[in-house]
Each structure stands twice: as structure tokens, then as C-alpha cells.
């Protein structure tokens, strides 16, 4: 570890990078676990940079000539290029930081710190594919480089659009950094914060809560960690604690919209529909792009849409559903959420209850097997009536997958997360 400035800059980036709205981000159904994080350093290299061999110099007729934009010569001001790159980065001069870190990497190709610095500059310049390669190279040289781990974790879990694979990579890198005794103490809060964000996005709220606690033990006023803690409490169905946590964020202008949205969700659970709607409207007024009006059909129209979706299923799926009632409900009950440990997310779109078709019924439930689709959660997960109809179909396919014995990881692998 050689640079300390990444801590402050990372925290700035954490506040400024756009993540998907947490209240709408859970487009899965009763997924409560996450697949094992995958190692993708080599994959990133393979996807982004392929050695085409001797044919690389052959120009096809339809190829356009790419304009070359060389970096400026590094002005190291009499010092070492890597030190200059760090100074430039810390002062917000990312082009200069890139020039000097590139020179440092050229002078010593096996210096992980130089490639990590290149990754940081490229990420700050929104050149994400190049940043992925730079971090992959740094970590191939030194898997324990703390700067590279933090930078890669932030890139995958915060800066890039959220996907399961990226969040898993973010967790992998952040957790590796947290587990190493050699990680500088001042980087621990940033690593723990990125891990908390990724764990929340992956539906592992218990882990997110632990990581947020690490941050808050060292930085009690960290607003981002307070938000991740509140979100984790909500996802863990610790509703009273979550409510108090979100109320405390209402005066935080950067997080007020999400606090209002979650307070609306919590008040819905208390049956206070009018008060819930007031909070939803405030969230929408503050962040109209994050919280657009949901295409909420009437209860009768929602039932009709579900009925049409069932009729459109393949014959084998309709046969499997014989004797399995498919109900429409407003939001999941607390009993259903707490039937699993850890609890299911309050924002699940659907739920399969009972054993799979391969398992016998034990008589504890009547009917033995059933499916529920949640009108309000489904409407909040989409933006248009067309998207709602499609999400109803996908949610049914997910629940039929559970009926047939598939777990959440298998369903996610098939695109039915």
C-alpha cells in the first residue's frame, strides 16, 4: 500500500456515483441468498482485450480508421512519475494522473501500484473498460494490493451499473481487502462501505449490516453507512429499527428521497395507506427519475393480467400448476417474510409456498403448495404497463421454477432472478 489519498476520493465517488434506487432495485422474487462470488480478473481481460495475432494488422474494407489521442507527456515536476500521478489524482487532475501513472507502468510493468493508479485515473475519467483491465493487471501482479482492491471493488459495486456478477466481484475484492492484516487501517471504512453496498444489492442484508457497523464504529457520522444500515434493517424485516433509521435521514438532502420512499413502504405495512402515499409523493418530487409513478392497476385488473399470463404459459407449466392456487395480494405478509432465515425481502414480487413437486406434502399447510403475486411490489418494480405485464410473466416463471425444485441461484443463472 502506497497511497492514502484514495480514501478521501473514494468517499467522494461513493457519494456521487449513481446506484440503482434501492426501493426499486429488487426485481427478483423470493431470492434470499447469493451465489458464490466469481473470480473474473482473467475474464475481464479476455472480454476486453484479445490478441488477434498476425491478422490484427489486416484491415477489412469496412473498418474505420480510429483516431489516436496520445496522452500528454507526464510532468512529474522533478519527482517520480508514480508520486506525481498520486498527487494529480488527489487534486482532481485525472488526465495528468493518467499520463504519469501510464509512464510509471511503462517504466516498471510489474509494479502493481502503477497499474492500480492507472485504474483509479481511468475510472475517474469514466473509462471503465480500461479501468477494469488496469485493476485486473494490478491484482494479477499482486492480489493483495490494497489500493487495487478498493478501486476494483468500487468500480464493480458502485460505479458500473449493478448486476449480480459485478456486485459479487465488488464483494470479493472488498472482502479480500478487509481480510488482510496488511490493509492500512484508514482504508478499512471505505472497503467496508463498498462491501455493505454490494451485500445490500445482492440481498445479503445481514452481511451488509455487519459491514455498515464496521464503518460507523470508526466514522459515526458517515451518512452513506447510515443509509446502508437502514436499508439492511428494512431488508431484514426489523421494521421498527428501520423506521427510526430512515426518519433520521430525512434531513439529509442526498438521501431524503430514498428515506421517504422506504418510510412509505413501512407505513404501507402498518396499513397507513394515506400517510404512505404522502411519503411516496415526497420521494417522487425529490427524485422523479428514481421514483416515477408506478403503473398500478386496480386489484381486479391485476387479477385479470395474472389470469392472462397463466393462460399464456406453456402446457407443461400449466399442468404443473394444476392444484396449485395462484393468488394476488397487495404486499407480502410478515409471516411469509419471516418464514425464512434470513427473512425474505419486503420488496419480493412473488412467493412460492410449500415443497417442490418432487417432495411430499407434510400436512402443515393447506393448500400444500401455492403461489402469490404482489400487486404493489410488482408495479413499483417497473415503469410502464407493458413492463408490468412482462414482469408478471417472469415472476410466474420464477415461482414455477421453485415449484419444480430450482433454487434462487439456478433461476438467476437462467435469467429469472
C-alpha positions, 0 to 999 in steps of 0.5 A: 500500500502506497497511497492514502489519498484514495480514501478521501476520493473514494468517499467522494465517488461513493457519494456521487456515483449513481446506484440503482434506487434501492426501493426499486432495485429488487426485481427478483422474487423470493431470492434470499441468498447469493451465489458464490462470488466469481473470480473474473480478473482473467475474464475481464481481460479476455472480454476486453482485450484479445490478441488477434495475432498476425491478422490484427494488422489486416484491415477489412474494407469496412473498418474505420480508421480510429483516431489516436489521442496520445496522452500528454507527456507526464510532468512529474515536476522533478519527482517520480512519475508514480508520486506525481500521478498520486498527487494529480489524482488527489487534486482532481487532475485525472488526465495528468494522473493518467499520463504519469501513472501510464509512464510509471507502468511503462517504466516498471510493468510489474509494479502493481501500484502503477497499474492500480493508479492507472485504474483509479485515473481511468475510472475517474475519467469514466473509462471503465473498460480500461479501468477494469483491465488496469485493476485486473493487471494490478491484482494479477501482479499482486492480489493483495494490493490494497489500493487495487482492491478498493478501486476494483471493488468500487468500480464493480459495486458502485460505479458500473451499473449493478448486476449480480456478477459485478456486485459479487466481484465488488464483494470479493475484492472488498472482502479480500481487502478487509481480510488482510492484516496488511490493509492500512487501517484508514482504508478499512471504512471505505472497503467496508462501505463498498462491501455493505453496498454490494451485500445490500444489492445482492440481498445479503442484508445481514452481511451488509449490516455487519459491514455498515457497523464496521464503518460507523464504529470508526466514522459515526457520522458517515451518512452513506453507512447510515443509509446502508444500515437502514436499508439492511434493517428494512431488508431484514424485516426489523421494521421498527429499527428501520423506521427510526433509521430512515426518519433520521435521514430525512434531513439529509438532502442526498438521501431524503428521497430514498428515506421517504420512499422506504418510510412509505413502504413501512407505513404501507405495512402498518396499513397507513395507506394515506400517510404512505402515499404522502411519503411516496409523493415526497420521494417522487418530487425529490427524485422523479427519475428514481421514483416515477409513478408506478403503473398500478392497476386496480386489484381486479385488473391485476387479477385479470393480467395474472389470469392472462399470463397463466393462460399464456404459459406453456402446457407443461407449466400449466399442468404443473400448476394444476392444484396449485392456487395462484393468488394476488395480494397487495404486499407480502405478509410478515409471516411469509417474510419471516418464514425464512432465515434470513427473512425474505425481502419486503420488496419480493414480487412473488412467493412460492409456498410449500415443497417442490413437486418432487417432495411430499406434502407434510400436512402443515399447510393447506393448500400444500403448495401455492403461489402469490403475486404482489400487486404493489411490489410488482408495479413499483418494480417497473415503469410502464404497463407493458413492463408490468405485464412482462414482469408478471410473466417472469415472476410466474416463471420464477415461482414455477421454477421453485415449484419444480425444485430450482433454487434462487441461484439456478433461476438467476443463472437462467435469467429469472432472478 
